[in-house]
Amino acid sequence: MFLLVKSRLGEFHLELERLSDADLESEEVAFPVRLESRLLEGSYNQVLGAREGAPNKLYQPFLDGIVITVRDEVAECMAASYEKISVAGACKMLHLGSGAGSRTALEQVVEEQGWVVDGDWVRFAPEVEQVHGVQAMAVVRSTLEVATEMERII
């Protein structure tokens, strides 16, 4: 579950490969596998509703973390798709509920994302034009991740 919360899906699958068939069929393992499948499909409503189907109360802290992960992904998609959105619409898309508490939660997301609340609208930060050159640190990081994963496989 920790690997799902941190969006480390490659490592999640590596860990699954280490389990026996009997372990894979247990509900404690099947639940995170279903959750991962829903994340990949983009079925975020089902992911957020997964609390009721958790096989054990010990999953709750991880499910709280997945809510944050899903909100971050939805927030990125909102910023890429819209120039602005109503406060009510943003609260609904981010599953923040309604009422005064949702406004406070939205303000926290707005601050984290660098957006601006303008009356009843949330305005997203304009995207900075991407540089088309090679990003050396990104290439090095990616290469090291691939090497690490290959070493684990071997």
NUMIVO-90947 format. One line per field, with one value per atom (N, C-alpha, C, O): residue number from 1; chain; atom name; x, y, z. Coordinates in steps of 0.001 Angstrom, whole numbers, plus 524288, in hexadecimal, padded with zeros to 5 digits. Example, Ala and Ser with C-alpha at 12.3 -4.5 7.8 and 13.67 -1.06 7.14 Angstrom:
REM NUMIVO-90947
mifi: c(1,1,1,1,2,2,2,2)
guvex: c(A,A,A,A,A,A,A,A)
finu: c(N,CA,C,O,N,CA,C,O)
px: c(83386,8300C,83390,8379C,83232,83566,83264,83461)
py: c(7E9C6,7EE6C,7F31C,7F309,7F736,7FBDC,8001E,80472)
pz: c(81E78,81E78,81E78,82111,81BA8,81BE4,81EBE,81F67)
REM end
This chain:
REM NUMIVO-90947
mifi: c(1,1,1,1,2,2,2,2,3,3,3,3,4,4,4,4,5,5,5,5,6,6,6,6,7,7,7,7,8,8,8,8,9,9,9,9,10,10,10,10,11,11,11,11,12,12,12,12,13,13,13,13,14,14,14,14,15,15,15,15,16,16,16,16,17,17,17,17,18,18,18,18,19,19,19,19,20,20,20,20,21,21,21,21,22,22,22,22,23,23,23,23,24,24,24,24,25,25,25,25,26,26,26,26,27,27,27,27,28,28,28,28,29,29,29,29,30,30,30,30,31,31,31,31,32,32,32,32,33,33,33,33,34,34,34,34,35,35,35,35,36,36,36,36,37,37,37,37,38,38,38,38,39,39,39,39,40,40,40,40,41,41,41,41,42,42,42,42,43,43,43,43,44,44,44,44,45,45,45,45,46,46,46,46,47,47,47,47,48,48,48,48,49,49,49,49,50,50,50,50,51,51,51,51,52,52,52,52,53,53,53,53,54,54,54,54,55,55,55,55,56,56,56,56,57,57,57,57,58,58,58,58,59,59,59,59,60,60,60,60,61,61,61,61,62,62,62,62,63,63,63,63,64,64,64,64,65,65,65,65,66,66,66,66,67,67,67,67,68,68,68,68,69,69,69,69,70,70,70,70,71,71,71,71,72,72,72,72,73,73,73,73,74,74,74,74,75,75,75,75,76,76,76,76,77,77,77,77,78,78,78,78,79,79,79,79,80,80,80,80,81,81,81,81,82,82,82,82,83,83,83,83,84,84,84,84,85,85,85,85,86,86,86,86,87,87,87,87,88,88,88,88,89,89,89,89,90,90,90,90,91,91,91,91,92,92,92,92,93,93,93,93,94,94,94,94,95,95,95,95,96,96,96,96,97,97,97,97,98,98,98,98,99,99,99,99,100,100,100,100,101,101,101,101,102,102,102,102,103,103,103,103,104,104,104,104,105,105,105,105,106,106,106,106,107,107,107,107,108,108,108,108,109,109,109,109,110,110,110,110,111,111,111,111,112,112,112,112,113,113,113,113,114,114,114,114,115,115,115,115,116,116,116,116,117,117,117,117,118,118,118,118,119,119,119,119,120,120,120,120,121,121,121,121,122,122,122,122,123,123,123,123,124,124,124,124,125,125,125,125,126,126,126,126,127,127,127,127,128,128,128,128,129,129,129,129,130,130,130,130,131,131,131,131,132,132,132,132,133,133,133,133,134,134,134,134,135,135,135,135,136,136,136,136,137,137,137,137,138,138,138,138,139,139,139,139,140,140,140,140,141,141,141,141,142,142,142,142,143,143,143,143,144,144,144,144,145,145,145,145,146,146,146,146,147,147,147,147,148,148,148,148,149,149,149,149,150,150,150,150,151,151,151,151,152,152,152,152,153,153,153,153,154,154,154,154)
guvex: c(A,A,A,A,A,A,A,A,A,A,A,A,A,A,A,A,A,A,A,A,A,A,A,A,A,A,A,A,A,A,A,A,A,A,A,A,A,A,A,A,A,A,A,A,A,A,A,A,A,A,A,A,A,A,A,A,A,A,A,A,A,A,A,A,A,A,A,A,A,A,A,A,A,A,A,A,A,A,A,A,A,A,A,A,A,A,A,A,A,A,A,A,A,A,A,A,A,A,A,A,A,A,A,A,A,A,A,A,A,A,A,A,A,A,A,A,A,A,A,A,A,A,A,A,A,A,A,A,A,A,A,A,A,A,A,A,A,A,A,A,A,A,A,A,A,A,A,A,A,A,A,A,A,A,A,A,A,A,A,A,A,A,A,A,A,A,A,A,A,A,A,A,A,A,A,A,A,A,A,A,A,A,A,A,A,A,A,A,A,A,A,A,A,A,A,A,A,A,A,A,A,A,A,A,A,A,A,A,A,A,A,A,A,A,A,A,A,A,A,A,A,A,A,A,A,A,A,A,A,A,A,A,A,A,A,A,A,A,A,A,A,A,A,A,A,A,A,A,A,A,A,A,A,A,A,A,A,A,A,A,A,A,A,A,A,A,A,A,A,A,A,A,A,A,A,A,A,A,A,A,A,A,A,A,A,A,A,A,A,A,A,A,A,A,A,A,A,A,A,A,A,A,A,A,A,A,A,A,A,A,A,A,A,A,A,A,A,A,A,A,A,A,A,A,A,A,A,A,A,A,A,A,A,A,A,A,A,A,A,A,A,A,A,A,A,A,A,A,A,A,A,A,A,A,A,A,A,A,A,A,A,A,A,A,A,A,A,A,A,A,A,A,A,A,A,A,A,A,A,A,A,A,A,A,A,A,A,A,A,A,A,A,A,A,A,A,A,A,A,A,A,A,A,A,A,A,A,A,A,A,A,A,A,A,A,A,A,A,A,A,A,A,A,A,A,A,A,A,A,A,A,A,A,A,A,A,A,A,A,A,A,A,A,A,A,A,A,A,A,A,A,A,A,A,A,A,A,A,A,A,A,A,A,A,A,A,A,A,A,A,A,A,A,A,A,A,A,A,A,A,A,A,A,A,A,A,A,A,A,A,A,A,A,A,A,A,A,A,A,A,A,A,A,A,A,A,A,A,A,A,A,A,A,A,A,A,A,A,A,A,A,A,A,A,A,A,A,A,A,A,A,A,A,A,A,A,A,A,A,A,A,A,A,A,A,A,A,A,A,A,A,A,A,A,A,A,A,A,A,A,A,A,A,A,A,A,A,A,A,A,A,A,A,A,A,A,A,A,A,A,A,A,A,A,A,A,A,A,A,A,A,A,A,A,A,A,A,A,A,A,A,A,A,A,A,A,A,A,A,A,A,A,A,A,A,A)
finu: c(N,CA,C,O,N,CA,C,O,N,CA,C,O,N,CA,C,O,N,CA,C,O,N,CA,C,O,N,CA,C,O,N,CA,C,O,N,CA,C,O,N,CA,C,O,N,CA,C,O,N,CA,C,O,N,CA,C,O,N,CA,C,O,N,CA,C,O,N,CA,C,O,N,CA,C,O,N,CA,C,O,N,CA,C,O,N,CA,C,O,N,CA,C,O,N,CA,C,O,N,CA,C,O,N,CA,C,O,N,CA,C,O,N,CA,C,O,N,CA,C,O,N,CA,C,O,N,CA,C,O,N,CA,C,O,N,CA,C,O,N,CA,C,O,N,CA,C,O,N,CA,C,O,N,CA,C,O,N,CA,C,O,N,CA,C,O,N,CA,C,O,N,CA,C,O,N,CA,C,O,N,CA,C,O,N,CA,C,O,N,CA,C,O,N,CA,C,O,N,CA,C,O,N,CA,C,O,N,CA,C,O,N,CA,C,O,N,CA,C,O,N,CA,C,O,N,CA,C,O,N,CA,C,O,N,CA,C,O,N,CA,C,O,N,CA,C,O,N,CA,C,O,N,CA,C,O,N,CA,C,O,N,CA,C,O,N,CA,C,O,N,CA,C,O,N,CA,C,O,N,CA,C,O,N,CA,C,O,N,CA,C,O,N,CA,C,O,N,CA,C,O,N,CA,C,O,N,CA,C,O,N,CA,C,O,N,CA,C,O,N,CA,C,O,N,CA,C,O,N,CA,C,O,N,CA,C,O,N,CA,C,O,N,CA,C,O,N,CA,C,O,N,CA,C,O,N,CA,C,O,N,CA,C,O,N,CA,C,O,N,CA,C,O,N,CA,C,O,N,CA,C,O,N,CA,C,O,N,CA,C,O,N,CA,C,O,N,CA,C,O,N,CA,C,O,N,CA,C,O,N,CA,C,O,N,CA,C,O,N,CA,C,O,N,CA,C,O,N,CA,C,O,N,CA,C,O,N,CA,C,O,N,CA,C,O,N,CA,C,O,N,CA,C,O,N,CA,C,O,N,CA,C,O,N,CA,C,O,N,CA,C,O,N,CA,C,O,N,CA,C,O,N,CA,C,O,N,CA,C,O,N,CA,C,O,N,CA,C,O,N,CA,C,O,N,CA,C,O,N,CA,C,O,N,CA,C,O,N,CA,C,O,N,CA,C,O,N,CA,C,O,N,CA,C,O,N,CA,C,O,N,CA,C,O,N,CA,C,O,N,CA,C,O,N,CA,C,O,N,CA,C,O,N,CA,C,O,N,CA,C,O,N,CA,C,O,N,CA,C,O,N,CA,C,O,N,CA,C,O,N,CA,C,O,N,CA,C,O,N,CA,C,O,N,CA,C,O,N,CA,C,O,N,CA,C,O,N,CA,C,O,N,CA,C,O,N,CA,C,O,N,CA,C,O,N,CA,C,O,N,CA,C,O,N,CA,C,O,N,CA,C,O,N,CA,C,O,N,CA,C,O,N,CA,C,O,N,CA,C,O,N,CA,C,O,N,CA,C,O,N,CA,C,O,N,CA,C,O,N,CA,C,O)
px: c(80339,80000,80367,80217,807B4,80B2D,80D0B,80D3A,80E68,81052,80C17,80D43,80736,802E3,8023B,8017E,80280,801DD,80603,804E9,80ABB,80F10,80F6E,8131F,80BAB,80B85,81066,81250,81261,816EC,814FA,815D2,8125C,80FAD,81367,8122D,817D7,81BAD,81D6E,81DA8,81EA7,82046,81BCA,81CA1,81706,81266,81206,8111C,812B9,81261,816E2,81629,81B78,81FDE,81EB9,81FEC,81C6C,81B0B,816D7,816F4,8132E,80F1C,81172,80FA5,81579,817F7,81AA3,81B70,81BFD,81E9E,81AD2,81C7A,815C6,811EC,81058,81085,80ECE,80CE8,80759,804CF,8057C,80028,7FC27,7F83C,7FD1E,7F97D,7F934,7F4FD,7FDB8,7FDCE,7FAE2,7F812,7FB8B,7F8FF,7F310,7F04B,7F11D,7EB75,7E90E,7E449,7EC45,7EA2E,7E7DB,7E9A0,7E3EF,7E14A,7E4F0,7E463,7E8A9,7EC55,7EFCE,7F19F,7F0BC,7F3DD,7F051,7F191,7EBED,7E854,7E62D,7E556,7E549,7E330,7E6D5,7E50D,7EBE7,7EF6D,7EFF4,7F09C,7EFAC,7F010,7EB5F,7EC01,7E6AC,7E1FC,7E27A,7E10A,7E47C,7E52F,7E8FB,7E804,7ED31,7F106,7EE9E,7EF9F,7EB7C,7E8D5,7E535,7E4FD,7E266,7DEDD,7E1E5,7E026,7E660,7E9A3,7EB7A,7EB52,7ED35,7EF1B,7EABF,7EBAC,7E600,7E180,7DFB8,7DD18,7E125,7DF34,7D9DB,7D710,7D868,7D363,7D3F6,7D3A0,7D4D8,7D60D,7D17F,7D25F,7CCAF,7C839,7C837,7C701,7C98E,7C9CF,7CE5F,7CDF5,7D2A6,7D721,7D5A9,7D6D0,7D31E,7D1A3,7CD6E,7CD0C,7CA4D,7C646,7C837,7C523,7CD30,7CF5F,7CFB2,7D090,7CF0B,7CF67,7CBB5,7CD0F,7C703,7C31C,7C48D,7C2E6,7C7A0,7C8F7,7CE2A,7CFE1,7D0B6,7D5D5,7D540,7D1BD,7D8A6,7D833,7D9C8,7D8C1,7DC48,7DE27,7DE95,7DF89,7DDE0,7DE50,7E3D7,7E498,7E7A7,7ED12,7EE11,7F211,7EA81,7EB0D,7E9A0,7EB13,7E6DC,7E4D6,7E904,7E834,7ED68,7F166,7F356,7F463,7F3CD,7F585,7F147,7F273,7EC63,7E816,7E7BF,7E663,7E8FA,7E934,7ED78,7ECBE,7F1DD,7F611,7F499,7F62A,7F19B,7EFEA,7EC30,7EC31,7E901,7E582,7E8C0,7E761,7ECFD,7F068,7F2F0,7F348,7F4B1,7F70F,7F331,7F485,7EE60,7EA53,7E92B,7E8AF,7E8BA,7E7C0,7EC12,7EB02,7F0E1,7F540,7F4E4,7F5DC,7F383,7F308,7EE82,7EF04,7EA1A,7E596,7E6EC,7E571,7E9B4,7EB3A,7EEAA,7EDFC,7F252,7F5AC,7F26E,7F356,7EEB0,7EB57,7E7EE,7E71D,7E5EF,7E2B9,7E5E3,7E40E,7EA9B,7EDE8,7EF56,7EFE4,7EFEE,7F142,7EC81,7ED15,7E7D1,7E313,7E037,7DD95,7E0B2,7DDA9,7E12E,7E575,7DF47,7E1DE,7DFD5,7E2B2,7DABE,7D84D,7D3C1,7D1CC,7D216,7CDA4,7CB0B,7CD99,7C5FD,7C341,7C529,7C6F0,7C4C8,7C661,7C33F,7C56F,7BE1C,7BACD,7BC72,7BC92,7BDB4,7BF72,7C4A1,7C560,7C830,7CD42,7CC94,7CF0D,7C93A,7C837,7C5E8,7C754,7C25A,7BFE2,7C3DD,7C409,7C710,7CAE5,7CF0F,7D0FC,7D06A,7D46A,7D231,7D50F,7CD11,7CA62,7CB5C,7CCCC,7CA8B,7CB5D,7C64D,7C65D,7C1EF,7BCE5,7BAAC,7BC36,7B70C,7B4B2,7B483,7B4D3,7B401,7B3CF,7B8D6,7BC4F,7B92A,7BDA8,7C2B1,7C6D8,7C25F,7C708,7C967,7CE29,7C604,7C80B,7CB01,7CEE7,7C92C,7CBD4,7D149,7D50B,7D1B0,7D6C2,7DA69,7DF05,7D84A,7DB6B,7DD1D,7E187,7D995,7DAE2,7DF35,7E2C4,7DEEE,7E2FA,7E852,7EC4B,7E868,7ED59,7EF6C,7F412,7EBFD,7ED98,7EF73,7F366,7EC91,7EDEC,7F367,7F682,7F48C,7F9AE,7FDF7,80218,7FCF9,800D9,801F9,8066C,7FDE5,7FE6B,80023,801A3,7FFF0,8016D,7FD2A,7FE3F,7F84A,7F3D7,7F214,7F44F,7EE04,7EBF6,7E606,7E37A,7E3D0,7DE20,7DCA0,7DE77,7D93F,7D77B,7D188,7CEC9,7CF8F,7C9EF,7C7FA,7C9A2,7C46D,7C24D,7C509,7C2F7,7C9A8,7CC88,7D1F8,7D463,7D3CE,7D93B,7DBFF,7DA71,7E01C,7E322,7E849,7EAF9,7E984,7EE39,7F2DB,7F255,7F76A,7FC40,7FD3E,7FCCF,7FE91,7FFC4,8048D,80844,80462,808C2,80D79,80D00,811E9,816C8,8183E,817CC,819FA,81B69,81FD6,823CB,81F18,822F0,827CB,82770,82C45,8312A,831E3,8312E,83343,833A8,8390D,83A07,83C85,841B5,84199,83D99,845F4,8466B,8470C,84A56,843F0,84438,847DF,8463C,84CB9,850BF,84F37,84FC6,84D51,84C00,8477A,84775,843AE,83F46,84125,83F53,844BA,846D3,849EC,8495E,84D20,85033,84C9C,84D67,848AE,844FA,84228,841A1,84060,83D9F,84125,83F7B,845EA,849A6,84AC2,84B09,84B62,84C5E,847AF,8485C,842F8,83E48,83DF1,83CAE,83F0F,83EF8,84318,84207,847B8,84BE9,84A79,84B84,84819,8466E,84257,842A2,83E8F,83A65,83C88,83AE5,84032,8428A,845AE,845B0,84851,84B50,847B4,84911,84324,83F5F,83D3D,83C66,83C61,83A43,83E37,83CDA,84310,84726,84868,84BC0)
py: c(7FB58,80000,804EB,808CB,804BF,80944,80ABA,80F54,806D1,807D5,80A40,80D81,808B9,80B23,810D1,81432,811DB,81737,81AC8,81F48,818CB,81BE2,81B9D,81DB2,81915,81873,815B7,81702,81201,80EEE,809AB,80599,809DA,80548,8010E,7FC6C,80285,7FE9F,7FB3D,7F675,7FDB6,7FAD1,7F78E,7F342,7F99D,7F6B6,7F18F,7ED73,7F1CA,7ED0A,7E94E,7E48E,7EB60,7E801,7E502,7E05F,7E7A9,7E516,7E0F1,7DCD4,7E1FE,7DE1E,7D92A,7D4D9,7D9CD,7D549,7D1BF,7CD1F,7D3D5,7D0C2,7CD71,7C9EF,7CE87,7CBC9,7C69D,7C5F3,7C2FD,7BDEF,7BE90,7C289,7BAA2,7BACE,7BB1E,7BDDF,7B850,7B868,7BDE3,7BFBC,7C075,7C5C7,7C985,7CCF6,7C8DA,7CC4E,7CBD5,7CF8E,7C753,7C67B,7C876,7C8E7,7C9A8,7CB8F,7D0FD,7D3FC,7D238,7D747,7DBC6,7E013,7DACE,7DEE0,7E098,7E50C,7DD2F,7DE88,7E012,7E3A3,7DD68,7DE7A,7E40B,7E688,7E600,7EB4D,7EF72,7F2A9,7EF80,7F358,7F29A,7F66A,7EDC0,7ECCB,7EF46,7F1C4,7EE98,7F111,7F702,7F9B2,7F901,7FEA4,800BB,804D1,7FDFC,7FF92,7FF81,802FA,7FB94,7FB3A,7FFE3,80216,8015F,805DE,80AF3,80E76,80B5D,81004,81080,814BA,80C25,80C35,80D66,80FE4,80B9F,80CAA,8124B,8144B,814DA,81A1B,81A12,81DFB,815B1,8153C,8175D,8147F,81C78,81EE0,81EB2,81E68,81EDC,81E74,81931,818E6,8150B,80FE1,80F8E,80D05,81214,8121C,814EF,81317,81968,81C6E,819AB,81A87,81664,81372,80E45,80B3D,80D35,80829,80778,8031B,80B8B,80B20,8070C,80423,806E2,80341,7FD96,7FA10,7FCAD,7F75C,7F573,7F129,7F895,7F70B,7F238,7F20A,7EE50,7E983,7EA18,7E6A2,7EE7D,7EF2F,7F508,7F828,7F67A,7FBFC,7FE19,802D6,7FAAC,7FC59,7FED5,80163,7FE20,8006F,80640,80906,80822,80D73,811B3,81543,8117B,81590,8159D,819C5,8110B,810C6,812EC,81592,811C2,813C5,819B1,81C55,81BC9,8217A,823B9,827D4,82108,822C0,82265,825B1,81E6D,81DD8,82238,82401,823FB,82869,82D25,82FE9,82E14,83283,831BA,83569,82CFF,82BD6,82CD6,82F38,82AFC,82BBC,8318D,83370,83465,83A0B,83CCB,84042,83B50,83DBE,83CAE,8402A,837EA,8369D,8398B,83B86,839D2,83CAB,84275,844FF,8448B,84A11,84B37,84F37,847BE,8487D,84879,84BA0,844F2,844A4,84981,84B77,84B74,8502A,854C0,857A9,8555E,859BF,85960,85D5B,8549C,853EB,854AF,855FE,853DF,853F6,8592B,85A76,85C22,860EE,8659A,86512,86A24,86EF6,8709F,872BF,86F97,870C7,86D09,86ABF,86C70,86921,86B83,86E12,86AAA,86CCB,86A15,8659E,86CC5,86A93,865A0,861B3,865C9,86135,85CB2,85835,85DD9,859D1,8576F,852B4,85AAC,858C0,85540,85125,856E1,853B3,84E6D,84A64,84E7F,849A4,84615,84169,84838,84502,842C9,83E75,845C3,8440F,840F0,83F62,84009,83D11,83F6B,83CB3,84487,84745,84802,84A1F,84653,846F1,84C50,84EFD,84DDF,85309,85596,852F1,85AB6,85D8C,86070,860C6,86289,865BE,86298,86496,85DBA,85A69,85963,858F1,85904,85800,85CBE,85C2C,8615D,86628,86670,867E2,8650D,8650B,860FC,86209,85C5C,85845,859F7,858F4,85C8C,85E74,8628A,86286,86602,86A04,86793,8699E,86327,86071,85E37,85EAD,85BD1,859B0,85E18,85D93,86270,866F3,868E3,86A11,86931,86AFF,86731,868D5,86212,85E1F,85E33,85D6C,85F24,85EE8,86413,86435,86841,86D58,86FDB,872FF,86E77,870B8,8759F,8770B,8783C,87D00,87C97,87B19,87DEF,87E3F,883E2,88770,884AB,889DE,889ED,888A2,88B6E,88B60,885CB,882BB,88478,87F2F,87BD1,877C7,87D6F,87A99,87932,87C10,874C4,8732E,873CB,87179,876EE,877C1,874CB,87515,871F9,86EBD,871D9,87553,8708B,87328,871D7,86D50,875C4,8749A,8711C,871A3,86D8E,869EF,86CD1,8700E,86BA3,86DD5,86AC5,865FC,86D96,86B01,86723,86870,8626A,85E49,85F41,860D1,85E51,85EA1,85961,8554A,85971,854A9,85229,84E46,85444,85202,84D41,84C10,84A94,845FB,847BD,84B08,8458F,846B6,842AD,83E40,84412,84063,83D6E,838A8,8401D,83D81,839B1,83582,83B0B,8378D,83297,82E50,83322,82E9C,82B27,82660,82D77,82A79,8279F,822FE,82A4D,827F8,82359,81F31,8241B,81FFB,81B4A,816D3,81C41,8180F,814FA,8102E,817A5,81506,811C7,80D82,813BB,810BD,80BC4,8079E,80C25,80780,80397,7FEE9,8056E,801F1,7FF46,7FA9F,80220,7FFEA,7FBB6,7F78B,7FCC4,7F904,7F423,7EFC8,7F4DF,7F057,7ED09,7E83D,7EF9C,7ECCC,7E99A,7E53D,7EBAA,7E8D2,7E410,7DFEF,7E4AD,7E06D,7DBFA,7D762,7DD6F,7D974,7D728,7D3B9)
pz: c(80000,80000,80000,7FD79,802CD,80300,7FD89,7FC26,7FA7A,7F532,7F1CB,7EE75,7F293,7EFAE,7F135,7EDDD,7F643,7F827,7F5C8,7F47D,7F539,7F326,7ED36,7EAF0,7EAAA,7E4F3,7E2E2,7DEAA,7E5CC,7E435,7E22E,7E499,7DDB5,7DBA4,7D9C0,7DA28,7D7BB,7D60E,7DA96,7DA24,7DEEA,7E38F,7E5BB,7E7B8,7E558,7E713,7E418,7E66C,7DEF9,7DBCA,7DCE6,7DCC3,7DDFC,7DF6A,7E46D,7E4D8,7E82F,7ED16,7EC3D,7EEBB,7E8C6,7E79E,7E546,7E662,7E206,7DF8F,7E386,7E27C,7E7F7,7EC00,7EF37,7F20E,7EEC8,7F1F3,7EF7E,7EABB,7F2D0,7F0E8,7EED1,7EFC4,7EBFA,7E9E4,7EE43,7EDCA,7F283,7F6F1,7F94F,7FAB5,7F9BE,7FBDA,7F841,7FA17,7F325,7EF64,7EF91,7EE4E,7F11C,7F15F,7F673,7F6D7,7FA53,7FF50,7FE96,7FB45,801A8,8013F,802A4,80090,80628,807BE,80336,80322,7FF81,7FAE6,7F660,7F366,7F5DA,7F183,7F1CF,7EDC7,7F689,7F72D,7F4E1,7F1C7,7F64B,7F3DA,7EDEE,7EB13,7EC16,7E675,7E3AF,7DF9F,7E5DE,7E392,7E3C0,7E009,7E806,7E897,7E478,7E221,7E39C,7DFB4,7DA3F,7D714,7D932,7D423,7D34F,7CF0A,7D75C,7D6FD,7D651,7D389,7D8D2,7D825,7D27C,7D030,7D04A,7CAE6,7C703,7C301,7C830,7C4CD,7C533,7C1B4,7C979,7CA6C,7CCFE,7CCD7,7CF5C,7D215,7D79F,7DB78,7D7E4,7DCE7,7E0C1,7E579,7DED8,7E266,7E52D,7E9D2,7E25D,7E4CF,7E8A2,7ECB3,7E75C,7EAEE,7EFF3,7F43D,7EF63,7F400,7F731,7FBE8,7F4B8,7F782,7F9A6,7FBC3,7F928,7FABC,800A2,80276,8039B,80957,80B89,80F1D,80954,80B57,80A39,80D0C,8061E,8049C,806AC,80555,809EF,80BF9,80F74,812BC,80EC7,811CE,8178A,81AB6,818DB,81E26,81F4B,81BC4,8243F,825C7,82517,824BF,824E5,82445,81EF3,81E31,81B4B,8161C,81614,8126E,81A02,81A04,81952,81632,81C13,81B25,81581,81355,81329,80DB6,80A13,8063C,80B52,80821,80891,804CA,80D2B,80DBE,80A31,807CA,809E2,80671,800B8,7FD96,7FF57,7F9E0,7F86C,7F3F4,7FC1C,7FB12,7F981,7F5D2,7FC3F,7FB00,7F5A6,7F293,7F487,7EF72,7EB0B,7E715,7EBC7,7E7C3,7E71D,7E2B8,7EB71,7EB15,7E819,7E4F0,7E90F,7E647,7E06B,7DD40,7DEFD,7D972,7D6EA,7D28F,7D9A2,7D78F,7D71A,7D34B,7DAF2,7DAD5,7D618,7D383,7D4F5,7D05E,7CB5C,7C7D8,7CB10,7C669,7C5E8,7C198,7CA51,7CA2E,7C813,7C4B7,7CA0D,7C872,7C2AF,7C00A,7C0C0,7BB39,7B7AF,7B318,7B9CE,7B699,7B694,7B2C5,7BABD,7BB49,7BC61,7BE82,7BAE0,7BC7A,7C1C7,7C501,7C2A1,7C7AA,7C864,7C4A4,7CD53,7CEAD,7D372,7D69E,7D3F1,7D87B,7DD6F,7DD41,7E1CE,7E6CE,7E7E4,7E99A,7E6E6,7E7CF,7E44C,7E605,7DF6B,7DBCB,7DD6E,7DD06,7DF44,7E116,7E5DB,7E63F,7E977,7EE24,7EC9E,7EED0,7E8DB,7E725,7E481,7E5A2,7E101,7DE31,7E1D9,7E108,7E5D8,7E987,7EE19,7F1A2,7EE02,7F220,7F785,7FB38,7F7DA,7FCCD,7FFCD,8041F,7FDA0,80033,7FF34,7FB84,8027F,80200,8075A,80B5B,80766,80C55,80D6E,80A1F,8122D,813B0,813E2,81283,81591,815DF,81092,81008,80C9A,80759,80549,80288,8069A,804DE,80744,804A3,80C3C,80EDC,80C60,80B7D,80B47,808CB,80356,801BA,8007E,7FB49,7FB93,7F858,7FF61,7FFF3,800E2,7FF1B,803B3,80498,7FF71,7FE4C,7FC58,7F747,7F3B8,7F107,7F3B9,7F07A,7F1D1,7EE58,7F6D7,7F88B,7F6E1,7F50A,7F787,7F60E,7F031,7EE88,7ED11,7E764,7E4F2,7E061,7E7EA,7E5CF,7E290,7DF16,7E3B5,7E0FD,7E3DB,7E7DF,7E1C1,7E425,7E473,7E0A8,7E90B,7E98A,7E890,7EB3A,7E4B2,7E32A,7E39D,7DFE2,7E833,7E917,7E94E,7ECA0,7E5BB,7E57F,7E172,7DFDC,7DFC2,7DBBB,7DDA6,7E0A8,7DBDB,7DCB7,7D782,7D398,7D77F,7D2BA,7D348,7D742,7CF2C,7CF41,7CD52,7CA0A,7CF67,7CDC5,7C810,7C680,7C4F3,7BF78,7BF1A,7C21B,7BB61,7BAB2,7B88E,7B508,7BAAA,7B8BF,7B3DA,7B3B1,7AFE7,7AB05,7ABFE,7AE67,7AA16,7AADF,7A78F,7A307,7A9DF,7A703,7A448,7A6B5,79F5B,79C54,79CA2,799FB,79FC1,7A053,7A3E0,7A642,7A436,7A77C,7AD25,7AE5A,7B082,7B614,7B886,7B975,7B992,7BB3D,7C02D,7C05C,7C422,7C90B,7C848,7CAA8,7C50C,7C40C,7C14D,7C287,7BDA2,7BAD2,7BE96,7BE76,7C1E0,7C5A0,7C967,7CA71,7CB77,7CF21,7CC97,7CEF4,7C7D1,7C509,7C411,7C4BA,7C288,7C188,7C67E,7C656,7CADC,7CFD3,7D18A,7D3A6,7D0AC,7D204,7CED1,7D0E6,7C9BC,7C65F,7C826,7C86D,7C954,7CB11,7D024,7D0CB,7D3C3,7D8BC,7D7EE,7DA4F,7D4A0,7D395,7D0EC,7D222,7CD4A,7CAA7,7CE83,7CE30,7D220,7D603,7D97C,7DAFA,7DACD,7DE03,7DB1C,7DD6E,7D615,7D2F3,7D28B,7D2F0,7D1C1,7D126,7D66C,7D6D2)
REM end
